[in-house]
Amino acid sequence: MFAYDDKLMAAVQGAPQSVDDVIRTMQAIDAICPDGDGLKWFNWLYLGVTLAVVARVDAGGFRGKAWRLLEERTGLESCPTAPSPALRKRRT
């Protein structure tokens, strides 16, 4: 157990309802964890990827045939927390 475990648990309570919620949670984790904690850097990597995906979607990315095929083959288009529907919801 680490002294900041309770803060981490509080930061991740509840299911995120949007990509912005996910980003806020990852930012909270980053603020809570000290630099020596591996979770901070694992989270930092995922936060960076998430922000890059958001920027790409906002710039009109992920709309091609290959992306639609991936969504169809993996079932992402029917998943309420899938990346593209969630990111589209973020802008509304």
Secondary structure, DSSP 8 states (H G I E B T S, - for coil): --TTHHHHHHHT-S---SHHHHHHHHHHHHHHS-TT-HHHHHHHHHHHHHHHHHHHHHTT-S-SHHHHHHHHHHTGGG-TT-HHHHHHHHT-
